[in-house]
Amino acid sequence: MTIYRLLDRAPGYRPRPDSVAGRVIDFFHSNPDEELSTADIAVKFDTHVQNVTGKLIGAVDAGVIVKKAGEKGRVIYALAHGEAS
């Protein structure tokens, strides 16, 4: 499944490919079983940890990625279930 098919499930949501959200979605598309914490995303995609939630809110609201509670109160992001093939 291409990243465009992933985004077909989220009508009206199209992040810029070079944005943090676009790059995170692309990462999860290539690595559908991976999960990343806000700290992981901040390091991997060169943004401040306090900005991660705001940069990914559109993708979460669109149902492309999920935000869930991890161990020790950490926030974890992953590809939404049923999206990858």
Jmol script that loads the backbone (N, CA, C; Angstrom):
load data "model"
ATOM      1  N   MET A   1       0.852  -1.173   0.000  1.00  0.00           N
ATOM      2  CA  MET A   1       0.000   0.000   0.000  1.00  0.00           C
ATOM      3  C   MET A   1       0.898   1.237   0.000  1.00  0.00           C
ATOM      4  N   THR A   2       0.586   2.179  -0.825  1.00  0.00           N
ATOM      5  CA  THR A   2       1.378   3.407  -0.878  1.00  0.00           C
ATOM      6  C   THR A   2       0.922   4.370   0.200  1.00  0.00           C
ATOM      7  N   ILE A   3       1.756   5.347   0.468  1.00  0.00           N
ATOM      8  CA  ILE A   3       1.381   6.371   1.454  1.00  0.00           C
ATOM      9  C   ILE A   3       0.131   7.113   1.000  1.00  0.00           C
ATOM     10  N   TYR A   4      -0.060   7.234  -0.311  1.00  0.00           N
ATOM     11  CA  TYR A   4      -1.253   7.925  -0.816  1.00  0.00           C
ATOM     12  C   TYR A   4      -2.510   7.124  -0.505  1.00  0.00           C
ATOM     13  N   ARG A   5      -2.431   5.788  -0.528  1.00  0.00           N
ATOM     14  CA  ARG A   5      -3.580   4.966  -0.137  1.00  0.00           C
ATOM     15  C   ARG A   5      -3.865   5.140   1.341  1.00  0.00           C
ATOM     16  N   LEU A   6      -2.813   5.276   2.139  1.00  0.00           N
ATOM     17  CA  LEU A   6      -3.011   5.545   3.566  1.00  0.00           C
ATOM     18  C   LEU A   6      -3.799   6.834   3.743  1.00  0.00           C
ATOM     19  N   LEU A   7      -3.400   7.854   3.006  1.00  0.00           N
ATOM     20  CA  LEU A   7      -4.042   9.156   3.154  1.00  0.00           C
ATOM     21  C   LEU A   7      -5.424   9.198   2.525  1.00  0.00           C
ATOM     22  N   ASP A   8      -5.744   8.265   1.623  1.00  0.00           N
ATOM     23  CA  ASP A   8      -7.095   8.186   1.060  1.00  0.00           C
ATOM     24  C   ASP A   8      -8.125   7.906   2.150  1.00  0.00           C
ATOM     25  N   ARG A   9      -7.667   7.287   3.236  1.00  0.00           N
ATOM     26  CA  ARG A   9      -8.571   6.982   4.342  1.00  0.00           C
ATOM     27  C   ARG A   9      -8.818   8.206   5.210  1.00  0.00           C
ATOM     28  N   ALA A  10      -8.139   9.302   4.898  1.00  0.00           N
ATOM     29  CA  ALA A  10      -8.277  10.546   5.657  1.00  0.00           C
ATOM     30  C   ALA A  10      -8.581  11.689   4.700  1.00  0.00           C
ATOM     31  N   PRO A  11      -9.802  11.721   4.143  1.00  0.00           N
ATOM     32  CA  PRO A  11     -10.144  12.759   3.172  1.00  0.00           C
ATOM     33  C   PRO A  11      -9.866  14.161   3.712  1.00  0.00           C
ATOM     34  N   GLY A  12      -9.247  14.970   2.886  1.00  0.00           N
ATOM     35  CA  GLY A  12      -8.974  16.339   3.269  1.00  0.00           C
ATOM     36  C   GLY A  12      -7.678  16.537   4.039  1.00  0.00           C
ATOM     37  N   TYR A  13      -7.049  15.457   4.485  1.00  0.00           N
ATOM     38  CA  TYR A  13      -5.790  15.592   5.231  1.00  0.00           C
ATOM     39  C   TYR A  13      -4.627  15.256   4.312  1.00  0.00           C
ATOM     40  N   ARG A  14      -3.793  16.237   4.035  1.00  0.00           N
ATOM     41  CA  ARG A  14      -2.615  16.044   3.190  1.00  0.00           C
ATOM     42  C   ARG A  14      -1.456  16.861   3.760  1.00  0.00           C
ATOM     43  N   PRO A  15      -0.637  16.244   4.614  1.00  0.00           N
ATOM     44  CA  PRO A  15       0.510  16.993   5.140  1.00  0.00           C
ATOM     45  C   PRO A  15       1.546  17.215   4.044  1.00  0.00           C
ATOM     46  N   ARG A  16       2.303  18.276   4.158  1.00  0.00           N
ATOM     47  CA  ARG A  16       3.422  18.482   3.228  1.00  0.00           C
ATOM     48  C   ARG A  16       4.415  17.345   3.430  1.00  0.00           C
ATOM     49  N   PRO A  17       4.963  16.790   2.364  1.00  0.00           N
ATOM     50  CA  PRO A  17       5.899  15.665   2.491  1.00  0.00           C
ATOM     51  C   PRO A  17       7.119  15.978   3.350  1.00  0.00           C
ATOM     52  N   ASP A  18       7.553  17.241   3.369  1.00  0.00           N
ATOM     53  CA  ASP A  18       8.736  17.606   4.143  1.00  0.00           C
ATOM     54  C   ASP A  18       8.403  18.033   5.573  1.00  0.00           C
ATOM     55  N   SER A  19       7.123  18.014   5.955  1.00  0.00           N
ATOM     56  CA  SER A  19       6.737  18.376   7.318  1.00  0.00           C
ATOM     57  C   SER A  19       7.035  17.222   8.265  1.00  0.00           C
ATOM     58  N   VAL A  20       7.044  17.506   9.553  1.00  0.00           N
ATOM     59  CA  VAL A  20       7.256  16.436  10.535  1.00  0.00           C
ATOM     60  C   VAL A  20       6.173  15.373  10.378  1.00  0.00           C
ATOM     61  N   ALA A  21       4.928  15.779  10.262  1.00  0.00           N
ATOM     62  CA  ALA A  21       3.837  14.814  10.103  1.00  0.00           C
ATOM     63  C   ALA A  21       4.025  13.973   8.842  1.00  0.00           C
ATOM     64  N   GLY A  22       4.365  14.603   7.727  1.00  0.00           N
ATOM     65  CA  GLY A  22       4.585  13.861   6.481  1.00  0.00           C
ATOM     66  C   GLY A  22       5.718  12.862   6.600  1.00  0.00           C
ATOM     67  N   ARG A  23       6.793  13.259   7.258  1.00  0.00           N
ATOM     68  CA  ARG A  23       7.937  12.359   7.411  1.00  0.00           C
ATOM     69  C   ARG A  23       7.639  11.236   8.397  1.00  0.00           C
ATOM     70  N   VAL A  24       6.882  11.521   9.464  1.00  0.00           N
ATOM     71  CA  VAL A  24       6.502  10.473  10.413  1.00  0.00           C
ATOM     72  C   VAL A  24       5.582   9.460   9.743  1.00  0.00           C
ATOM     73  N   ILE A  25       4.605   9.936   8.984  1.00  0.00           N
ATOM     74  CA  ILE A  25       3.707   9.023   8.257  1.00  0.00           C
ATOM     75  C   ILE A  25       4.505   8.163   7.286  1.00  0.00           C
ATOM     76  N   ASP A  26       5.434   8.768   6.561  1.00  0.00           N
ATOM     77  CA  ASP A  26       6.274   8.020   5.635  1.00  0.00           C
ATOM     78  C   ASP A  26       7.095   6.969   6.382  1.00  0.00           C
ATOM     79  N   PHE A  27       7.643   7.323   7.540  1.00  0.00           N
ATOM     80  CA  PHE A  27       8.399   6.363   8.351  1.00  0.00           C
ATOM     81  C   PHE A  27       7.517   5.189   8.745  1.00  0.00           C
ATOM     82  N   PHE A  28       6.314   5.476   9.267  1.00  0.00           N
ATOM     83  CA  PHE A  28       5.421   4.393   9.684  1.00  0.00           C
ATOM     84  C   PHE A  28       4.940   3.574   8.499  1.00  0.00           C
ATOM     85  N   HIS A  29       4.801   4.189   7.347  1.00  0.00           N
ATOM     86  CA  HIS A  29       4.428   3.439   6.147  1.00  0.00           C
ATOM     87  C   HIS A  29       5.514   2.418   5.812  1.00  0.00           C
ATOM     88  N   SER A  30       6.770   2.822   5.938  1.00  0.00           N
ATOM     89  CA  SER A  30       7.894   1.921   5.651  1.00  0.00           C
ATOM     90  C   SER A  30       8.181   0.951   6.791  1.00  0.00           C
ATOM     91  N   ASN A  31       7.727   1.282   7.997  1.00  0.00           N
ATOM     92  CA  ASN A  31       7.988   0.474   9.198  1.00  0.00           C
ATOM     93  C   ASN A  31       6.695   0.315   9.993  1.00  0.00           C
ATOM     94  N   PRO A  32       5.715  -0.410   9.444  1.00  0.00           N
ATOM     95  CA  PRO A  32       4.373  -0.433  10.036  1.00  0.00           C
ATOM     96  C   PRO A  32       4.279  -1.039  11.435  1.00  0.00           C
ATOM     97  N   ASP A  33       5.268  -1.802  11.842  1.00  0.00           N
ATOM     98  CA  ASP A  33       5.225  -2.416  13.167  1.00  0.00           C
ATOM     99  C   ASP A  33       5.951  -1.599  14.229  1.00  0.00           C
ATOM    100  N   GLU A  34       6.539  -0.495  13.822  1.00  0.00           N
ATOM    101  CA  GLU A  34       7.292   0.346  14.757  1.00  0.00           C
ATOM    102  C   GLU A  34       6.361   1.248  15.568  1.00  0.00           C
ATOM    103  N   GLU A  35       6.837   1.624  16.733  1.00  0.00           N
ATOM    104  CA  GLU A  35       6.200   2.634  17.571  1.00  0.00           C
ATOM    105  C   GLU A  35       7.280   3.620  17.977  1.00  0.00           C
ATOM    106  N   LEU A  36       6.931   4.883  18.055  1.00  0.00           N
ATOM    107  CA  LEU A  36       7.895   5.912  18.446  1.00  0.00           C
ATOM    108  C   LEU A  36       7.321   6.770  19.561  1.00  0.00           C
ATOM    109  N   SER A  37       8.160   7.084  20.536  1.00  0.00           N
ATOM    110  CA  SER A  37       7.756   8.006  21.592  1.00  0.00           C
ATOM    111  C   SER A  37       7.918   9.438  21.088  1.00  0.00           C
ATOM    112  N   THR A  38       7.396  10.384  21.837  1.00  0.00           N
ATOM    113  CA  THR A  38       7.578  11.779  21.443  1.00  0.00           C
ATOM    114  C   THR A  38       9.065  12.129  21.406  1.00  0.00           C
ATOM    115  N   ALA A  39       9.834  11.582  22.347  1.00  0.00           N
ATOM    116  CA  ALA A  39      11.280  11.839  22.356  1.00  0.00           C
ATOM    117  C   ALA A  39      11.950  11.238  21.128  1.00  0.00           C
ATOM    118  N   ASP A  40      11.544  10.023  20.746  1.00  0.00           N
ATOM    119  CA  ASP A  40      12.095   9.387  19.534  1.00  0.00           C
ATOM    120  C   ASP A  40      11.821  10.249  18.308  1.00  0.00           C
ATOM    121  N   ILE A  41      10.594  10.734  18.183  1.00  0.00           N
ATOM    122  CA  ILE A  41      10.207  11.552  17.029  1.00  0.00           C
ATOM    123  C   ILE A  41      10.990  12.860  17.018  1.00  0.00           C
ATOM    124  N   ALA A  42      11.148  13.466  18.187  1.00  0.00           N
ATOM    125  CA  ALA A  42      11.891  14.725  18.268  1.00  0.00           C
ATOM    126  C   ALA A  42      13.317  14.548  17.755  1.00  0.00           C
ATOM    127  N   VAL A  43      13.966  13.472  18.159  1.00  0.00           N
ATOM    128  CA  VAL A  43      15.347  13.226  17.733  1.00  0.00           C
ATOM    129  C   VAL A  43      15.397  12.838  16.258  1.00  0.00           C
ATOM    130  N   LYS A  44      14.573  11.886  15.870  1.00  0.00           N
ATOM    131  CA  LYS A  44      14.612  11.340  14.508  1.00  0.00           C
ATOM    132  C   LYS A  44      14.230  12.374  13.448  1.00  0.00           C
ATOM    133  N   PHE A  45      13.315  13.291  13.796  1.00  0.00           N
ATOM    134  CA  PHE A  45      12.797  14.231  12.809  1.00  0.00           C
ATOM    135  C   PHE A  45      13.157  15.686  13.129  1.00  0.00           C
ATOM    136  N   ASP A  46      14.151  15.856  13.995  1.00  0.00           N
ATOM    137  CA  ASP A  46      14.758  17.163  14.269  1.00  0.00           C
ATOM    138  C   ASP A  46      13.741  18.239  14.635  1.00  0.00           C
ATOM    139  N   THR A  47      12.995  17.967  15.702  1.00  0.00           N
ATOM    140  CA  THR A  47      12.058  18.946  16.238  1.00  0.00           C
ATOM    141  C   THR A  47      12.144  18.902  17.753  1.00  0.00           C
ATOM    142  N   HIS A  48      11.591  19.881  18.409  1.00  0.00           N
ATOM    143  CA  HIS A  48      11.608  19.916  19.872  1.00  0.00           C
ATOM    144  C   HIS A  48      10.529  18.983  20.402  1.00  0.00           C
ATOM    145  N   VAL A  49      10.844  18.255  21.455  1.00  0.00           N
ATOM    146  CA  VAL A  49       9.912  17.278  22.019  1.00  0.00           C
ATOM    147  C   VAL A  49       8.575  17.915  22.393  1.00  0.00           C
ATOM    148  N   GLN A  50       8.587  19.168  22.832  1.00  0.00           N
ATOM    149  CA  GLN A  50       7.340  19.837  23.203  1.00  0.00           C
ATOM    150  C   GLN A  50       6.473  20.195  21.996  1.00  0.00           C
ATOM    151  N   ASN A  51       7.021  20.117  20.791  1.00  0.00           N
ATOM    152  CA  ASN A  51       6.256  20.447  19.586  1.00  0.00           C
ATOM    153  C   ASN A  51       5.658  19.231  18.888  1.00  0.00           C
ATOM    154  N   VAL A  52       6.058  18.033  19.292  1.00  0.00           N
ATOM    155  CA  VAL A  52       5.645  16.819  18.577  1.00  0.00           C
ATOM    156  C   VAL A  52       4.131  16.671  18.540  1.00  0.00           C
ATOM    157  N   THR A  53       3.470  16.782  19.675  1.00  0.00           N
ATOM    158  CA  THR A  53       2.018  16.585  19.716  1.00  0.00           C
ATOM    159  C   THR A  53       1.300  17.544  18.775  1.00  0.00           C
ATOM    160  N   GLY A  54       1.686  18.795  18.775  1.00  0.00           N
ATOM    161  CA  GLY A  54       1.057  19.776  17.897  1.00  0.00           C
ATOM    162  C   GLY A  54       1.293  19.495  16.427  1.00  0.00           C
ATOM    163  N   LYS A  55       2.485  19.012  16.108  1.00  0.00           N
ATOM    164  CA  LYS A  55       2.810  18.726  14.710  1.00  0.00           C
ATOM    165  C   LYS A  55       2.096  17.475  14.190  1.00  0.00           C
ATOM    166  N   LEU A  56       1.686  16.585  15.096  1.00  0.00           N
ATOM    167  CA  LEU A  56       1.045  15.333  14.682  1.00  0.00           C
ATOM    168  C   LEU A  56      -0.458  15.303  14.917  1.00  0.00           C
ATOM    169  N   ILE A  57      -1.025  16.352  15.494  1.00  0.00           N
ATOM    170  CA  ILE A  57      -2.445  16.348  15.835  1.00  0.00           C
ATOM    171  C   ILE A  57      -3.336  16.123  14.608  1.00  0.00           C
ATOM    172  N   GLY A  58      -2.986  16.700  13.473  1.00  0.00           N
ATOM    173  CA  GLY A  58      -3.787  16.506  12.263  1.00  0.00           C
ATOM    174  C   GLY A  58      -3.793  15.057  11.815  1.00  0.00           C
ATOM    175  N   ALA A  59      -2.630  14.402  11.863  1.00  0.00           N
ATOM    176  CA  ALA A  59      -2.528  12.993  11.461  1.00  0.00           C
ATOM    177  C   ALA A  59      -3.287  12.092  12.429  1.00  0.00           C
ATOM    178  N   VAL A  60      -3.242  12.428  13.710  1.00  0.00           N
ATOM    179  CA  VAL A  60      -3.984  11.656  14.712  1.00  0.00           C
ATOM    180  C   VAL A  60      -5.483  11.865  14.512  1.00  0.00           C
ATOM    181  N   ASP A  61      -5.901  13.112  14.385  1.00  0.00           N
ATOM    182  CA  ASP A  61      -7.327  13.407  14.184  1.00  0.00           C
ATOM    183  C   ASP A  61      -7.863  12.776  12.902  1.00  0.00           C
ATOM    184  N   ALA A  62      -7.015  12.683  11.874  1.00  0.00           N
ATOM    185  CA  ALA A  62      -7.424  12.089  10.600  1.00  0.00           C
ATOM    186  C   ALA A  62      -7.438  10.561  10.659  1.00  0.00           C
ATOM    187  N   GLY A  63      -6.892   9.977  11.732  1.00  0.00           N
ATOM    188  CA  GLY A  63      -6.897   8.526  11.876  1.00  0.00           C
ATOM    189  C   GLY A  63      -5.782   7.824  11.126  1.00  0.00           C
ATOM    190  N   VAL A  64      -4.764   8.556  10.705  1.00  0.00           N
ATOM    191  CA  VAL A  64      -3.644   7.959   9.972  1.00  0.00           C
ATOM    192  C   VAL A  64      -2.653   7.330  10.949  1.00  0.00           C
ATOM    193  N   ILE A  65      -2.403   8.020  12.058  1.00  0.00           N
ATOM    194  CA  ILE A  65      -1.574   7.454  13.117  1.00  0.00           C
ATOM    195  C   ILE A  65      -2.353   7.517  14.422  1.00  0.00           C
ATOM    196  N   VAL A  66      -1.926   6.712  15.386  1.00  0.00           N
ATOM    197  CA  VAL A  66      -2.576   6.693  16.690  1.00  0.00           C
ATOM    198  C   VAL A  66      -1.602   7.185  17.753  1.00  0.00           C
ATOM    199  N   LYS A  67      -2.172   7.796  18.761  1.00  0.00           N
ATOM    200  CA  LYS A  67      -1.417   8.273  19.925  1.00  0.00           C
ATOM    201  C   LYS A  67      -1.939   7.475  21.108  1.00  0.00           C
ATOM    202  N   LYS A  68      -1.018   6.855  21.863  1.00  0.00           N
ATOM    203  CA  LYS A  68      -1.451   6.047  22.998  1.00  0.00           C
ATOM    204  C   LYS A  68      -0.473   6.200  24.154  1.00  0.00           C
ATOM    205  N   ALA A  69      -0.911   5.767  25.308  1.00  0.00           N
ATOM    206  CA  ALA A  69      -0.069   5.839  26.497  1.00  0.00           C
ATOM    207  C   ALA A  69       0.894   4.661  26.509  1.00  0.00           C
ATOM    208  N   GLY A  70       2.147   4.964  26.768  1.00  0.00           N
ATOM    209  CA  GLY A  70       3.163   3.931  26.890  1.00  0.00           C
ATOM    210  C   GLY A  70       3.544   3.746  28.349  1.00  0.00           C
ATOM    211  N   GLU A  71       4.620   3.040  28.573  1.00  0.00           N
ATOM    212  CA  GLU A  71       5.099   2.812  29.927  1.00  0.00           C
ATOM    213  C   GLU A  71       5.586   4.111  30.550  1.00  0.00           C
ATOM    214  N   LYS A  72       5.442   4.209  31.854  1.00  0.00           N
ATOM    215  CA  LYS A  72       5.925   5.355  32.626  1.00  0.00           C
ATOM    216  C   LYS A  72       5.347   6.681  32.134  1.00  0.00           C
ATOM    217  N   GLY A  73       4.120   6.646  31.601  1.00  0.00           N
ATOM    218  CA  GLY A  73       3.453   7.865  31.177  1.00  0.00           C
ATOM    219  C   GLY A  73       3.926   8.446  29.858  1.00  0.00           C
ATOM    220  N   ARG A  74       4.791   7.716  29.147  1.00  0.00           N
ATOM    221  CA  ARG A  74       5.271   8.220  27.850  1.00  0.00           C
ATOM    222  C   ARG A  74       4.153   8.150  26.821  1.00  0.00           C
ATOM    223  N   VAL A  75       4.172   9.077  25.886  1.00  0.00           N
ATOM    224  CA  VAL A  75       3.225   9.063  24.772  1.00  0.00           C
ATOM    225  C   VAL A  75       3.893   8.344  23.611  1.00  0.00           C
ATOM    226  N   ILE A  76       3.156   7.415  23.004  1.00  0.00           N
ATOM    227  CA  ILE A  76       3.669   6.595  21.901  1.00  0.00           C
ATOM    228  C   ILE A  76       2.793   6.826  20.673  1.00  0.00           C
ATOM    229  N   TYR A  77       3.441   6.905  19.515  1.00  0.00           N
ATOM    230  CA  TYR A  77       2.722   7.034  18.238  1.00  0.00           C
ATOM    231  C   TYR A  77       3.005   5.807  17.388  1.00  0.00           C
ATOM    232  N   ALA A  78       2.022   5.414  16.594  1.00  0.00           N
ATOM    233  CA  ALA A  78       2.154   4.260  15.697  1.00  0.00           C
ATOM    234  C   ALA A  78       1.195   4.433  14.526  1.00  0.00           C
ATOM    235  N   LEU A  79       1.403   3.638  13.489  1.00  0.00           N
ATOM    236  CA  LEU A  79       0.478   3.611  12.362  1.00  0.00           C
ATOM    237  C   LEU A  79      -0.866   3.093  12.842  1.00  0.00           C
ATOM    238  N   ALA A  80      -1.953   3.708  12.396  1.00  0.00           N
ATOM    239  CA  ALA A  80      -3.284   3.255  12.796  1.00  0.00           C
ATOM    240  C   ALA A  80      -3.503   1.821  12.323  1.00  0.00           C
ATOM    241  N   HIS A  81      -4.117   1.008  13.151  1.00  0.00           N
ATOM    242  CA  HIS A  81      -4.356  -0.412  12.822  1.00  0.00           C
ATOM    243  C   HIS A  81      -5.156  -0.551  11.545  1.00  0.00           C
ATOM    244  N   GLY A  82      -4.829  -1.548  10.767  1.00  0.00           N
ATOM    245  CA  GLY A  82      -5.541  -1.818   9.535  1.00  0.00           C
ATOM    246  C   GLY A  82      -5.116  -0.938   8.373  1.00  0.00           C
ATOM    247  N   GLU A  83      -4.110  -0.099   8.575  1.00  0.00           N
ATOM    248  CA  GLU A  83      -3.692   0.827   7.528  1.00  0.00           C
ATOM    249  C   GLU A  83      -2.592   0.260   6.653  1.00  0.00           C
ATOM    250  N   ALA A  84      -1.796  -0.640   7.181  1.00  0.00           N
ATOM    251  CA  ALA A  84      -0.613  -1.119   6.437  1.00  0.00           C
ATOM    252  C   ALA A  84      -0.913  -2.438   5.766  1.00  0.00           C
ATOM    253  N   SER A  85      -0.186  -2.687   4.707  1.00  0.00           N
ATOM    254  CA  SER A  85      -0.253  -4.006   4.079  1.00  0.00           C
ATOM    255  C   SER A  85       1.072  -4.290   3.410  1.00  0.00           C
TER     256      SER A  85
END
end "model"
wireframe off; spacefill off
backbone 0.3
color backbone group
